[in-house]
C-alpha cells in the first residue's frame, strides 16, 4: 500500500505544475483581467454612445419603458412609442436598472422644467452602460477561456499577454468586406459578427458562448451526476433565452443529435444532466417566447422563403458568405485530419450550419418580413466558430509546428484572422462616423 501511495503521489506531482507556477498563473490571470475589463470599455464606448440614439435602440428602450407602468416617469413617455414588454427582457431589465438608478440620483439636481432633457440624458447613459456591461462580460469570458487554454502551453505572463491580444481581436473581428466598392454595402449580405445597432444581439453573445462551452462539458462529462455543472448550464440556458432566443433555436437541434449516442449508451446520469441543465429550461423558454411572439396569427409566423430576404438587401451573396467565414473555413480545411477530430470545432460548425439555414432559407411573414430576425442566430453562431477556431490553433500548435510544410499554412491562418480584425476596425470606424449601418 505505501508503495502504491508513493507512486500516486509521484504521478500527481508529474502531472500538476509546481506550486510557484500555479501562483504565477493566478497572479497574472487576476492582473490581466483588469485589462479585459478596460479594453471593451475603450473599444465600445464611442460607437455605443453614437448609436444609442438610433438603430434598434429606440425600439428596445420603448419596450423597456413599457415595463414602468407605475413609475412617475410614465407620463413623460410618448404613449405611441410604447410597445408590449418583450419576450426576451434581459437587456431591458439591465437597462432599467441603470436608468432608474440615475433617475433617482439626479431627480433632485435638475429642475422640473427639464424633465424631458433628464429623461433623454438618463436613457443615453443607461443604454451605454447596459451595452458596456455585456461587452465586459464577453471580454472576461473570452479572456478566461483563452488563458485557461494557453496557460497549459506557455509561461503565465506570455499566456496572459496573448490571451488579452486574442480577446481584443475577437471583440473586433468581423467579415472581410472587400465587396464594398462593388455595391457600397458595409453590412447587408455579410454575416456580421459585431452588429452594433441592435443591443439584444450584444446581450446574447457572452451567454451563448458560455452555453456552448457548458453544453460541450455536459456532452463530454462522465456518466455521473454533477449538480454544479447542471446548475451552471441551467442558468446559462435561461440567460441565453432571455437575452435573445436566436442562438437557442440553433443549438437545440445539434444538441439533440449529439444526445442520441448518450441515450444509446444508456448513460442515464449524463442524459439527466442534459435534460435538467439545457433541454427542459430551453424548451420551456422557447415555448413561452413563441406564444408571445406568434400566438396572435395576425403578427405573422415563420415561412419557407429561400434567399428572398438576403437578395432583397444585397447582391454577391455567395461571395459575402465566403468572406464572412474565410478564417475558420481555411483553418478547418487546411488542417482537416486534426479538425475532424475536434469535438468542439465540429459542434460549433454544425450549430452555425443550422443558423445559416435559418438565415438563408426562412423568413417571417407579415410586417416582420423585412426585419431579418432569422439572421441574428447566424451572427452569434459564427462568432463562436471563430472562437473555437482560435482555440484549435492554440491547442494544436505543437503538432502543426513540427511539420515544416504546415508552418506556412499555420501562419497564413493567423494572417487571415488579422485581416478579419482589421476589417472590424474599419467597420467600427465607419459606424462612429455614420448614422446608417450599411
C-alpha positions in Angstrom: 0.0 0.0 0.0 2.7 2.6 0.9 4.4 1.8 -2.5 1.2 2.4 -4.4 0.6 5.7 -2.5 4.1 6.9 -3.3 3.6 6.1 -7.0 0.3 8.0 -7.0 2.0 11.0 -5.4 4.8 10.9 -7.9 2.3 10.8 -10.8 0.3 13.7 -9.3 3.5 15.8 -9.0 4.5 15.0 -12.5 1.1 16.0 -13.9 0.4 19.1 -11.8 2.6 22.2 -12.3 4.8 23.3 -9.4 3.2 25.5 -6.8 5.2 28.6 -7.8 3.9 28.3 -11.4 0.4 28.0 -10.1 0.9 31.1 -8.0 2.2 33.0 -11.1 -0.8 31.7 -13.1 -3.3 33.0 -10.5 -1.4 36.3 -10.3 -1.2 37.1 -14.0 -4.8 35.8 -14.5 -6.1 38.4 -12.0 -3.8 41.2 -13.1 -4.7 40.9 -16.8 -8.4 40.5 -16.0 -8.3 44.3 -15.4 -7.2 44.8 -19.0 -10.0 42.5 -20.1 -12.4 45.0 -18.4 -10.7 48.2 -19.7 -10.3 47.1 -23.3 -14.1 46.6 -24.2 -14.9 49.9 -22.4 -12.3 51.7 -24.7 -13.4 49.9 -27.8 -17.2 50.1 -27.5 -17.9 53.4 -25.6 -17.5 55.7 -28.7 -19.6 53.5 -31.0 -22.3 52.8 -28.4 -22.7 56.5 -27.5 -23.0 57.3 -31.2 -25.6 54.6 -31.9 -27.6 54.7 -28.7 -29.7 57.5 -30.4 -30.7 55.3 -33.3 -30.6 51.9 -34.9 -32.8 49.4 -33.0 -32.1 51.1 -29.6 -35.1 53.4 -29.6 -37.4 50.4 -30.1 -35.9 48.5 -27.3 -35.9 51.5 -25.0 -39.6 51.8 -25.6 -40.0 48.1 -24.8 -38.1 48.7 -21.5 -40.2 51.7 -20.6 -43.4 49.8 -21.2 -42.4 47.8 -18.0 -42.6 51.0 -15.9 -46.3 51.1 -15.7 -46.5 52.7 -12.3 -43.3 54.8 -12.4 -43.6 58.6 -12.2 -41.7 59.0 -15.5 -44.5 57.2 -17.4 -46.2 60.5 -18.0 -43.1 61.7 -19.9 -43.1 58.8 -22.4 -45.0 59.2 -25.6 -47.7 56.6 -25.5 -47.4 56.0 -29.2 -43.9 54.7 -28.7 -44.9 52.1 -26.1 -44.8 48.5 -27.3 -45.6 45.4 -25.3 -43.0 44.0 -23.0 -40.6 41.9 -25.0 -40.3 38.1 -24.7 -36.5 38.4 -24.2 -36.3 41.1 -21.5 -32.7 40.6 -20.2 -31.2 43.7 -21.9 -34.3 45.8 -21.0 -34.0 44.8 -17.3 -30.3 45.7 -17.1 -31.1 49.0 -19.0 -33.9 49.8 -16.5 -31.6 49.0 -13.5 -29.1 51.7 -14.7 -31.9 54.1 -15.8 -33.8 54.1 -12.5 -30.6 54.4 -10.6 -29.5 57.6 -12.5 -33.1 58.9 -12.5 -33.3 58.7 -8.7 -29.8 60.2 -8.2 -30.3 63.2 -10.4 -34.0 63.7 -9.9 -33.4 66.5 -7.3 -30.5 68.0 -9.2 -32.5 69.2 -12.3 -35.5 71.5 -12.3 -38.9 70.2 -13.1 -39.0 72.0 -16.4 -36.0 69.9 -17.6 -37.7 66.5 -17.1 -37.7 65.7 -20.8 -34.0 66.5 -21.1 -33.2 64.5 -18.0 -35.2 61.5 -19.5 -33.1 61.7 -22.7 -29.8 62.0 -20.8 -30.6 59.2 -18.5 -31.7 57.0 -21.4 -28.4 57.6 -23.3 -26.3 56.9 -20.1 -28.2 53.8 -19.1 -28.2 52.4 -22.7 -24.5 52.9 -22.9 -23.8 51.3 -19.6 -26.1 48.4 -20.3 -24.2 47.7 -23.5 -20.8 48.0 -21.9 -21.9 45.6 -19.2 -22.5 42.8 -21.7 -19.3 43.7 -23.6 -17.3 43.4 -20.4 -18.9 40.0 -19.7 -18.0 38.9 -23.2 -14.4 40.1 -22.8 -13.9 38.5 -19.4 -15.4 35.2 -20.7 -13.1 35.2 -23.7 -10.0 36.1 -21.6 -10.5 33.4 -19.0 -11.3 30.7 -21.6 -8.3 31.6 -23.7 -6.0 31.9 -20.7 -7.0 28.5 -19.4 -6.0 27.1 -22.8 -2.8 29.0 -23.2 -1.5 28.6 -19.6 -1.1 24.9 -20.2 1.2 25.5 -23.1 3.1 28.8 -22.3 4.6 30.7 -19.4 2.0 32.5 -17.4 3.0 36.0 -18.5 3.1 35.0 -22.1 -0.2 33.3 -21.8 -1.8 36.3 -20.3 -0.5 38.7 -22.9 -1.5 36.5 -25.8 -4.9 36.0 -24.2 -5.5 39.7 -24.0 -4.4 40.3 -27.6 -6.7 37.5 -28.9 -9.6 38.7 -26.7 -9.3 42.2 -28.3 -9.1 40.7 -31.7 -12.2 38.6 -31.2 -14.1 41.6 -29.9 -13.3 43.4 -33.1 -13.4 40.6 -35.7 -15.9 40.7 -38.5 -16.5 39.8 -42.1 -13.9 40.8 -44.8 -15.8 43.5 -46.7 -13.8 43.6 -49.9 -17.1 43.9 -51.9 -17.8 47.5 -50.6 -16.5 49.1 -53.9 -18.9 46.8 -55.8 -22.2 47.6 -54.1 -21.4 50.1 -51.3 -22.8 47.7 -48.7 -20.9 47.6 -45.4 -23.4 45.3 -43.6 -26.1 43.8 -45.8 -25.3 40.4 -47.3 -22.5 39.6 -44.8 -22.8 37.6 -41.6 -21.6 40.3 -39.3 -20.0 39.2 -36.1 -20.2 42.7 -34.4 -23.5 44.4 -35.2 -23.7 47.4 -33.0 -27.1 48.7 -33.9 -29.0 46.0 -32.1 -28.5 45.8 -28.3 -30.0 42.4 -27.7 -27.5 40.7 -30.1 -24.8 42.3 -28.0 -26.5 40.9 -24.8 -26.8 37.3 -26.0 -23.3 36.8 -27.3 -21.5 36.1 -24.0 -24.1 33.8 -22.6 -24.4 31.9 -25.9 -20.6 31.3 -25.9 -20.7 30.1 -22.3 -23.8 28.0 -23.0 -21.9 26.3 -25.9 -18.9 25.7 -23.6 -21.0 24.1 -20.8 -23.1 22.1 -23.3 -19.9 20.6 -24.6 -18.8 19.9 -21.0 -22.1 18.1 -20.4 -21.7 16.0 -23.5 -18.2 15.1 -22.6 -18.7 14.6 -18.9 -18.5 11.2 -17.1 -21.7 9.3 -16.5 -22.2 10.7 -13.0 -24.5 13.4 -11.9 -22.7 16.7 -11.3 -25.1 19.3 -9.6 -22.8 22.3 -10.1 -22.4 21.7 -13.8 -26.1 21.2 -14.2 -26.8 24.4 -12.3 -24.4 26.4 -14.4 -25.8 25.1 -17.6 -29.4 25.8 -16.4 -28.6 29.4 -15.5 -26.8 30.0 -18.8 -29.6 28.4 -20.8 -32.2 30.7 -19.2 -30.0 33.8 -19.6 -29.3 33.0 -23.3 -33.0 32.7 -24.0 -33.9 35.8 -22.0 -31.2 37.8 -23.9 -32.4 36.6 -27.3 -33.7 33.2 -28.3 -32.0 33.2 -31.8 -29.0 31.2 -30.7 -31.0 28.7 -28.7 -33.0 27.6 -31.7 -29.7 26.9 -33.5 -28.0 24.9 -30.8 -31.1 22.9 -29.8 -31.3 20.6 -32.9 -27.5 20.0 -32.7 -27.7 19.1 -29.1 -30.5 16.6 -29.9 -28.3 14.9 -32.4 -25.3 14.7 -30.0 -27.6 13.4 -27.2 -28.7 10.4 -29.2 -25.5 8.4 -28.6 -25.8 9.2 -24.9 -29.2 7.6 -24.9 -28.0 4.6 -26.9 -25.1 4.0 -24.5 -27.7 4.3 -21.7 -25.7 6.9 -19.9 -28.7 8.0 -18.0 -27.0 10.3 -15.5 -25.4 12.3 -18.3 -28.8 12.3 -20.1 -30.4 13.6 -16.9 -27.8 16.4 -16.7 -28.5 17.4 -20.3 -32.3 17.3 -19.7 -32.2 19.4 -16.5 -29.4 21.7 -17.5 -30.3 22.5 -21.1 -33.3 20.8 -22.7 -36.1 21.5 -20.2 -35.3 25.2 -19.5 -34.7 25.8 -23.2 -37.9 24.2 -24.4 -39.9 26.0 -21.7 -38.4 29.4 -22.6 -38.7 28.8 -26.3 -42.4 27.7 -26.0 -43.2 30.7 -23.9 -41.4 33.1 -26.3 -43.1 31.5 -29.4 -46.5 32.0 -27.9 -45.8 35.7 -27.1 -44.3 36.4 -30.5 -46.5 34.3 -32.8 -49.5 33.4 -30.6 -51.6 36.0 -32.4 -51.6 34.8 -36.0 -52.1 38.4 -37.3 -48.5 39.1 -36.2 -47.2 36.6 -38.7 -45.1 33.5 -38.4 -42.1 31.6 -39.8 -42.2 30.8 -43.5 -40.1 28.9 -46.1 -38.6 31.7 -48.2 -35.2 30.7 -49.7 -32.9 33.7 -50.2 -35.8 36.1 -50.6 -34.7 38.4 -47.8 -31.0 38.5 -48.3 -31.4 39.1 -52.0 -33.7 42.0 -51.3 -31.0 43.9 -49.4 -27.8 42.9 -51.2 -26.0 41.3 -54.2 -22.9 39.0 -54.3 -24.4 36.8 -51.5 -22.2 33.8 -52.2 -19.0 35.9 -52.2 -20.1 37.7 -49.0 -20.8 34.4 -47.3 -17.3 33.2 -48.1 -15.7 36.4 -46.9 -17.7 36.1 -43.7 -16.4 32.6 -42.8 -13.0 32.8 -44.5 -10.7 32.4 -41.5 -12.5 29.4 -39.7 -13.1 27.7 -43.1 -9.4 27.9 -44.0 -8.5 26.6 -40.6 -10.8 23.6 -40.9 -9.9 22.7 -44.4 -6.2 23.3 -44.1 -5.9 21.0 -41.0 -8.8 18.7 -41.8 -7.2 15.5 -40.4 -6.9 17.2 -37.0 -10.1 19.4 -37.3 -12.4 16.5 -38.0 -11.4 15.0 -34.6 -12.0 18.2 -32.7 -15.3 17.8 -30.9 -15.8 21.5 -30.0 -14.9 22.7 -33.5 -17.3 20.3 -35.2 -20.1 21.0 -32.8 -19.8 24.8 -33.3 -19.7 24.4 -37.1 -22.9 22.3 -37.0 -24.6 24.9 -34.9 -23.5 27.5 -37.5 -24.8 25.3 -40.3 -28.3 25.3 -38.7 -28.2 29.0 -38.2 -27.2 29.6 -41.8 -30.2 27.5 -42.9 -32.4 29.7 -40.9 -30.8 32.8 -42.3 -30.9 31.9 -45.9 -33.9 29.7 -46.2 -36.5 31.0 -43.8 -38.2 34.4 -43.0 -41.0 35.8 -41.0 -44.3 36.6 -42.7 -46.3 39.8 -42.3 -44.9 43.1 -41.1 -41.8 41.3 -39.6 -40.6 40.0 -43.0 -38.1 42.8 -43.6 -36.7 42.8 -40.0 -34.3 39.9 -40.8 -34.7 38.3 -37.4 -33.8 34.9 -38.7 -30.2 36.1 -39.2 -29.3 37.1 -35.7 -28.5 33.5 -34.7 -26.0 33.1 -37.6 -24.0 36.1 -36.3 -23.7 34.6 -32.8 -23.0 31.1 -34.1 -20.3 32.3 -36.5 -18.6 34.2 -33.7 -18.4 31.0 -31.6 -16.9 29.2 -34.7 -14.2 31.9 -34.8 -13.5 31.4 -31.1 -13.2 27.6 -31.4 -11.0 28.0 -34.5 -8.6 30.2 -32.5 -8.7 27.6 -29.6 -8.0 24.9 -32.1 -4.9 26.7 -33.5 -3.6 27.1 -29.9 -4.2 23.6 -28.8 -2.6 22.0 -31.9 0.4 24.4 -32.2 2.9 21.8 -31.2 1.6 19.2 -33.6 1.4 21.6 -36.6 4.7 23.3 -36.0 6.6 20.1 -36.1 5.7 19.8 -39.8 7.7 22.4 -41.9 5.1 22.0 -44.7 2.3 23.1 -42.4 4.1 26.0 -40.7 3.4 28.4 -43.6 -0.3 27.4 -43.6 -0.5 27.9 -39.9 0.9 31.4 -40.2 -1.4 32.1 -43.1 -4.4 31.3 -40.9 -3.3 33.9 -38.3 -2.8 36.4 -41.1 -6.4 35.8 -42.2 -7.5 36.3 -38.6 -5.7 39.6 -38.6 -7.4 40.6 -41.8 -10.8 39.9 -40.2 -9.7 42.1 -37.2 -8.5 44.9 -39.5 -11.9 44.9 -41.3 -13.5 45.0 -37.8 -11.5 48.1 -37.0 -12.6 49.7 -40.3 -16.2 48.7 -39.6 -16.1 50.4 -36.2 -14.6 53.5 -37.7 -17.4 53.6 -40.2 -20.1 53.2 -37.5 -18.7 56.0 -35.4 -18.8 58.4 -38.3 -22.2 57.4 -39.9 -25.8 57.1 -38.9 -26.6 54.2 -41.2 -25.0 50.7 -40.8 -25.0 49.9 -44.5 
